[in-house]
Amino acid sequence: MKAKMFIIIVLSIFMTTSSRVMAQELRYAVSGVVRDAQTNRRLSQATVTTLDGSETTVTNADGHFTLKTGKRPSAIFVSCLGYNAVRVSPGDDLSKELKIRLTPGTITLNELIVSAVNPREIVNSAMSKIRNNYSRDNELLRCFYRETTQKGKRYIYVAEAVADVFKCGYNRFTGVDRVAIRKGRKLVNTHKADTLGAKIQGGPTLAIELDLVKNTEILLSFDEMQLYDLRMEAPVTIEDRPQFVISFQPATIADHVLSFGKMYIDQQTLAFTRVEMSLDMTDPGRAAESILVRKPAGVRFKPRELTTVVSYRYDGQECRMHYLHSDVSFFCEWKKKLFASPFHVEAEMVATDILQHDAKPIASAEIFSSHDSFYDKVSVFADPLFWEDYNIILPSESLEKAIDKLKK
């Protein structure tokens, strides 16, 4: 059976269950906002990390971040796709918000040389080097996960979790990769009119399901790549490292060949560092089949857009999964109603800490299955200090206001 290519949506009625709680000890926090030095635009999805790369977060939609560390940081490292990375010292007063500006990166390679390179040869070489370019060690990563559902412009559901993700070495099979939820909460709109909810099946297991360089059958296999047309695009930088940028789109009509987007490949190591995918909506029926796993009887599901970003971070020796982000927009309507309601479901996940190298697999009793719904596994919780010292993706200003409303 062909693997699902994107997030899988479940439409259902809201329910409430319980969650388990586990704390960790972090004592220092550095906060700030990241902007484009030329335009002053706030930069989302910028990576903020300690110098050794063991503790990480990303900026939210407003460019804000808070990085929490076990040791007082002498400096932090900030990078963003297409910008020059910077090293920033937080100074003696950690309560002071940092104002960080990134300048666009420039590529000095000869454009004629770049355009003459065969993109298929680059992709084939990158696929052949996957086992060498990614961590061979069994690792336990701590991740932060958030999924939200909006009906129109109004948030009706927010769920968040801290999860431990066991990743076996990339030179081995994927079967033992596992996720365990350590702490989670959900906040749900209580309006009687909002009986229809949309959630993501598997939730935090996106760290396993969308690991494209491990689950190569989704996109990055030699057979699969033959079904796509490839094209060289203008190169960019990621963390000051030049990247080949190769766009792809379907070259044939097939049920599972529905994605188009871009691949970013490190020019030195030929490691995949980022993949951006969008679902082709030309055939709404095929698109809906790729997204929707189930829905209540009497509901029509009409997809509009689905995009996914998967990124990997290079630590100077090897790469590991760093960040995931998926957006899906669709309409839902009851058959007897005249108007359809617009929905938007968003999920993002960042690996914030490397907890252990040479790690043991997560115990069977703790495993969160890809067939589970995160919505059904955690409880409603409104404690403002819920996340304590965990590294998270800060809620944007609009999401923070929505959370406050959902708590009431």
N, C-alpha and C positions, 0 to 999 in steps of 0.2 A: 504493500500500500504506500502510495506517495506521501511524504511528510507534508504536514500543513506548513505554509510558508510564512504566516503572520500570526497575530494574536487571534484567539478564538473567542467570540462573543456568545454569552448565554443571556437570554432574556427570561426574566422570571419575576416572581412576587417577592418583596422584601421579607427577610426573616432575621432572627437574632439568635446568636449562640454565645459561647464563651471563648476565652483565650488564656494562654499561659504567659507568665511574666518572668523575665530574667534581666538582671542589671549588670552593668560593667562599670569600671572605675576609670574615668578620665578627668583630668584636673585643670587643663588649660584650654582656652578657646581664643581663636583669632577670627575676627569678622571683617568684612569689607565689601566693596562693590567694584566690579570690573567693567571698564568702559573702553570703547574704541577711542584711541588718542586723537584721531582726526575728526571724527563726527560726533563724539561724546555719547554715542549710542551705547546703551547697556548691553553687555554680552552675556547671553545665556549659554549653558552647557560648557562653560570654561572650566578646565580642570584645575583644582587647587590641592596641592599635596605637600606633605613634609619632604625634606630634602632626601630622605632615604626611601620615599615612596611607600612607606608602610601604612600611612593614614591619609585618606583622600576624601574629597567631596567634589561637587560641581556646583556652579552658580545656577540660581533659579531663573525664571523668565524675566525677572527684574535686574539680573546681574549680581544679586546678593549671595553671600556665602558665609557660613561659619564652619571653621575647621577646628575640631576638638582633638587634643593630643594628650598622651600620657606624660610627656616630658615638655618642659618649656621650650618652644621652638625658637631657634636663633634666626631662622629664615623660612620662608615658604616658597614654593615654586608654582607659578601660574602660567597656564598655556591655553590656547584656543585654536581651533582649526583656522588656518590662514593667517595667523598672527605670530609675531616673534614672542617666544616665551621670556618671562622675566623672573628673577629671583628678588624677593622682597623681604626686608627685615621688619618685623612688627614693632621693634623698639621695646622700651621698658614698660610702657603702659599698654597692656593687652586689651583694655576696655575701649581704646580708641579705634574707631572704624577706619580701616585702610581704604584709600582711594587709589585704585590701581588702573593704569592706562596701558593698553597694549597697542603696538604699532603693527600695521599689516606687514606680513612677511613677503619677501621678494625672492624669486627664483632666478638665478643667474645662468642657468643652463641655456645653451644654444637652442632656440626654438626649432630650427631646422632639424637638429639631431633628435629632439623629442618627437617631432611629427613623423620622422622616418622610422621610429621604433614600431614594431608590430605589436599591437596590444594583446593579441591572442598568445604570442610567445611569452609576454610578461606574465599574464594570468596563469598560463600553464606552468611556468617556472615557479611562481608564487605558490601554486597548489602543491607542487612537488616538494617544496621546502617547509610545508606546514609542520611536520613532525620535528624539524630542527629549530624552527623559529619560536615555538610556543613552549611554555613550561612543561618539563618532563616530570616534575615533582608532583606528588599528590599534595594538594593544598586545601586548607580550610579558610575561606574568605568570609568576612562579614559584609553584608550588603544591606542597603536601605531600599525599600520598595514602596511605591505609591501608585494607586490607581484612583481615578476620579471619573464620575459620570455627570454630565450636564444635560439638562433638558432645556433646549433653547440656550439662553445665557445664564441660567440659574443652575448652580450645583445642587444635585440631589443626593450625591453619595461620594464620600471620601474614605478610602481605606489605606492604611499605612502599616508597614512592618519592618522590623529588623530581623533578618534571616541569616543563618549560617549556610554557606554553600560549599559542599565538598566537590572539588574538581580533581579528577584523576589526571595524570599526565597526558599530554596531547599525543603521545606516542602509543597510547593504549585505547581500548574500546571505551565507549561512552556509557556503558550499562551501569556503572557504579556511581556516576555523578548524582548527588542527592542534595535536597534542600530541607532545612528544619526551621520553622518559625520560632524565634526566641521571644518576640514581643510584638503585639499588633493591636490595632484598634480600627473601628469603623464609625463613621458618623453619617447618619441617614436622615433625609428629609422626612418629616412626619405628616406632610400634607396628604389628605385622603385621596387627592387627585393623582398622586404619584405612586400608584400601585405597581406600575411596570418599571422594573429595574434592569439595568444592563451591567454585566460584570464579565470579568475575564477568567476563563477556565484555566486553572493552573497557577495564576497569579505569579508569585515569586519564582516559580519554576521556569519562567522566561529565561533565567540565567542558564538553564540547561537546554531548553527547546530552541532558543535563538542563538546558540553558540555556533555560528556558521562555519568556523574553521574546524569544528569537531563534527558537527552534523553536516558534512559536506554534500549529502544527497539533496539538501534543500536548494543549493545553488552552486557551491564551489567544488564540483566534481568534473572530471574531464568529459564525461558523457553529457552532463547537464549543460556545460558551457557551450557544447556544440549546437545547442538550441537557441543561442543568443547571438545577436550581432554586437560587436565590441568596437569602441571608438576612443581614440586618445583625446583627452581634454587638457586644458591648461594646468600645469602642475601647481601644487600648493605646498605649504609647510605645516607640519604638526610637531609641536615641541622642538622647533628649529630644525627638523629633519625633512628634507625634500621628499615629496610624495608624487608618484605617478597617479594620475586620476584617469580612470577608464570608465566610460559610460557603457551601459548595456541595455538592450531591449530585445523582446522576443523576435526570433527569426522564423518562427513557425507557429502554427496554431495547434495547441495541445491543452488539455484540461488543466495541467499543473504549471504551464509556462505562462504566468500571468504577471510577472514583475518586471519593472524597469527601474533604473537608478544609476548609482555611481559606486565604484570601488576605489579605495585609496590604498596604495601599495608603497611601502617604504623603498626608496630607490637604492638604498645600500643593502638591506637585508632581504628585500623582496617579501616582507611580511605584510599580510593584510592588516591594516590598522583601523579601517573604518569601511562600513558598507551601508549605503543608503538605498532603501527599496520602497517603491510605491506599487500599489496593486492596480493593474489595468482594469478600468471600469467600463470598457467598451461593451462587454457582455455582462449586464447586471446580474443575470442568473448565475453565471459561473463565479462572479465575484462574491455573491452572497453565499454560495456553497463553500467558498474558501474561508469565509469569516464566521458564519453562524453555525453553532452546533445544535442549538435547540431553542424553541420559543413556545409561548402559550398558544393554544388553538385560537384562531380568529385574529391573529396579529400578522400584518404584512410588514416585511423587513425589506427596506430599499437602501442599499449601500451607496455612499457618495464618494468617500475618499478613505484610503488607508495608507499610512506611511510608517516605516520602521527604520531606526538607526541602530546599528550595532558597532561599538568601537572597542579597540584593544589598546592597551598601553604598554610601551616599551620601556624597560627599566635599565637599559644599557647592555643587557645580555639576552633577555627573552621577553616575549609578550604574554599578557594574560588579559582575560576579559575585564573591561573597565566600566562600560556604560551602555544601557539599553533605553530606547525611547520609542514608543508606538502611539500613534494617533489614528482613531477611526471615527468617521462621521457617517451617520445614516439617519433615515426617517423610519418611524414606526407608526402604524395606524391600525386601529381596530376596524374590521371590515364594515361595521355599521356606522362608522363616524365619517364625517365629510372631510376633515382636515388631518394631515399627518403631523406628528410631533418630531422636531429635529433633536437628535441625540449626538453627543460627542463623548467618547470614552478615550481616556489617555492613561498610559502606564509608563513609568520610568523607574529605572533601577541602577544604582551605582555601587560598585565594590569599594567600600570605605576603608577596610582594614584587612591586612594579611594576618590572620590569627595564628596560623601554624603551617610550617613546611613539614614534609614527610608525615602528613596527617593520616589518621585512620578514618574509614568511612563512617558516616552518620549512622547511628543505631536504627534498626528497622522500626522500632516503636516511635521514633521521632520524625520519620520521613513525611514530608508533605508531598502528596501525589500530584502529578500533572492533570489528573482527572478531578481533583478537588477544586472547589471555588473558595478563594480566600475570604470572600464575603461571608461564607457560611462557617468559617473557622475562628472568627474573632468577635469580640463583643463591642458594644457601643461604649465609648470611654471619653470623658471630657476633662480629664486632669490637665491643666496647662503645663505641668512639669512632667508630662508622661514620658518624654524621651530622655529626660535626665542628661547624662553625658554622652549619649550615642551620637555618632556623626550621622546627619541626615541631609537631605536636600531641603533647604529652607522653603516653606511655602511662599509663593509670590504674594504680593499685596492683595490681589483680588481673591486668591485662594484663602488667604488668612481671614479675610472678611467673611468668606463663605463658611469657613470652619466655625467661626464665632456664631454665625446664624444657625448652623446645624447643631451646635451644642445647646441651644436654647429650647 
